Amino acid sequence: MKKVFIYIALTALFIVGISILTNNFKVSKNNSNQVNPSLPQIKVGMTNITVELAMTQEARQKGLSGRDSLDANSGMLFTFDQTNTVRSFWMKDMKFPLDFIWIKDGKVVQIDKNISVPAAGTEDSKLTIYTSQMPIDYVLEVNAGFSDKNNIKTGDPVDLSKALE
């Protein structure tokens, strides 16, 4: 009887220990600056980037507005129903600066670097509009400085196959 009690007590301690470790792991993982592994990845040049997809008009309109930050090595990929069109973006309600990477036919065709945050309360009509120099298929928004840090340049190949499956 004593052995059964010890066995039950040890099993209970083991289960409690595993539960505590699992919860601590989840908390530390959620508080880290790691990218969500369930999000798709693209490759720009030699750099893998985890992306959120902005595939609807509503998602494209909201973009990264209102967020405090963007994880390192991550970005938002804007897709469009019609490709090969000149596109325009702004920084409405943005809280951190960005690089815009403009993509056409599987290549980087333009990079707008270190786009600054507008002053708080800037009227929509006074916001700077950033426009592609040519018709494009996709736009990738990443943290300001990301393009330079990862040596991304015009002409680099872009592999979107894993994100657009």
C-alpha positions in Angstrom: 0.0 0.0 0.0 2.8 2.4 0.8 4.5 1.6 -2.5 1.3 2.4 -4.4 1.0 5.7 -2.5 4.6 6.6 -3.4 4.0 5.7 -7.0 0.9 7.8 -7.2 2.6 10.8 -5.5 5.6 10.5 -7.9 3.3 10.3 -10.9 1.4 13.4 -9.8 4.6 15.3 -9.2 5.8 14.3 -12.7 2.6 15.5 -14.3 2.7 18.8 -12.3 6.3 19.3 -13.3 5.6 18.7 -17.0 2.6 21.0 -16.8 4.7 23.8 -15.3 7.5 23.3 -17.8 5.0 23.4 -20.7 3.3 26.5 -19.5 6.7 28.3 -18.9 7.8 27.3 -22.4 4.6 28.7 -23.9 4.9 32.0 -22.0 8.6 32.5 -22.9 7.8 31.6 -26.5 5.0 34.1 -26.7 7.1 36.8 -25.1 10.0 36.3 -27.4 10.6 38.2 -30.6 10.6 35.0 -32.7 8.5 34.8 -35.8 5.4 32.6 -35.9 6.4 29.3 -37.5 2.9 28.7 -38.9 3.2 31.7 -41.2 4.5 31.2 -44.8 8.0 32.1 -45.9 9.3 33.7 -49.0 12.9 34.2 -50.2 14.3 37.5 -51.5 17.8 37.1 -52.8 19.4 34.8 -50.2 17.1 35.9 -47.3 14.2 33.9 -45.9 11.4 36.1 -44.7 8.3 35.0 -42.7 5.3 36.9 -44.1 1.8 37.7 -43.2 -0.4 37.9 -46.3 -2.6 40.9 -47.1 -4.8 39.3 -49.7 -8.1 41.1 -49.2 -8.9 44.8 -49.8 -9.6 45.2 -46.0 -6.2 43.6 -45.1 -4.4 45.7 -47.7 -6.0 48.8 -46.4 -5.1 48.1 -42.8 -1.6 46.7 -43.5 0.7 47.2 -40.5 -1.1 50.3 -39.3 -1.5 50.6 -35.6 1.1 47.9 -34.7 3.9 48.7 -32.4 6.5 46.6 -34.2 7.3 43.9 -36.7 9.4 40.9 -35.7 12.9 40.6 -37.2 13.1 38.7 -40.5 9.4 39.1 -41.1 7.2 41.3 -43.2 3.8 41.7 -44.8 3.3 40.6 -48.4 0.6 42.5 -50.3 -1.1 40.5 -53.0 -3.5 41.9 -55.5 -6.4 40.6 -57.7 -4.9 42.4 -60.6 -1.2 42.2 -61.1 1.1 44.3 -63.4 -0.4 47.6 -62.1 1.2 50.7 -60.7 0.5 50.7 -56.9 0.6 53.4 -54.2 1.1 53.1 -50.5 1.1 55.4 -47.5 2.1 55.2 -43.8 -1.2 56.1 -42.3 -1.3 55.3 -38.5 2.2 53.6 -38.7 4.2 53.5 -35.5 7.6 52.3 -36.9 9.5 53.0 -40.2 9.6 50.6 -43.1 11.3 49.5 -46.3 9.0 48.8 -49.2 10.2 46.1 -51.6 8.3 46.2 -54.9 8.1 42.9 -56.8 7.4 42.1 -60.5 7.8 38.9 -62.4 9.7 37.2 -59.5 12.3 40.0 -59.1 12.8 43.0 -56.9 12.2 46.0 -59.2 12.3 48.9 -56.6 13.2 49.4 -53.0 12.0 52.5 -51.0 14.2 52.5 -47.9 13.7 53.9 -44.4 10.2 55.3 -44.9 9.6 57.4 -41.8 6.5 57.5 -39.6 4.3 60.5 -40.2 3.8 63.0 -37.4 0.9 62.1 -35.1 -2.4 63.6 -36.3 -1.3 64.1 -39.9 -4.3 64.6 -42.1 -4.9 61.9 -44.7 -4.6 64.5 -47.5 -1.1 65.5 -46.2 0.3 62.0 -46.0 3.2 61.2 -48.4 2.2 58.7 -51.1 4.8 56.1 -52.2 4.2 54.9 -55.7 5.9 52.1 -57.7 7.9 53.4 -60.6 6.4 50.7 -62.9 3.6 48.2 -62.8 4.2 45.6 -60.1 2.7 42.3 -58.9 3.5 42.4 -55.1 4.7 44.7 -52.4 6.7 43.5 -49.3 6.8 45.7 -46.2 9.7 45.0 -43.8 11.4 46.9 -41.0 13.4 49.9 -42.0 17.0 49.0 -42.7 16.1 45.3 -43.4 17.0 45.7 -47.1 20.5 47.1 -46.4 21.1 44.7 -43.5 20.3 41.7 -45.7 21.9 43.1 -48.9 18.6 43.0 -50.8 18.9 44.9 -54.0 17.0 45.6 -57.3 17.2 42.6 -59.6 17.3 40.0 -56.7 15.1 37.0 -57.4 12.0 36.5 -55.2 10.5 33.1 -54.5 6.9 33.4 -53.4 5.9 29.7 -54.1 5.6 28.7 -50.4 3.5 31.7 -49.5 1.1 31.5 -52.4 0.4 27.7 -52.5 
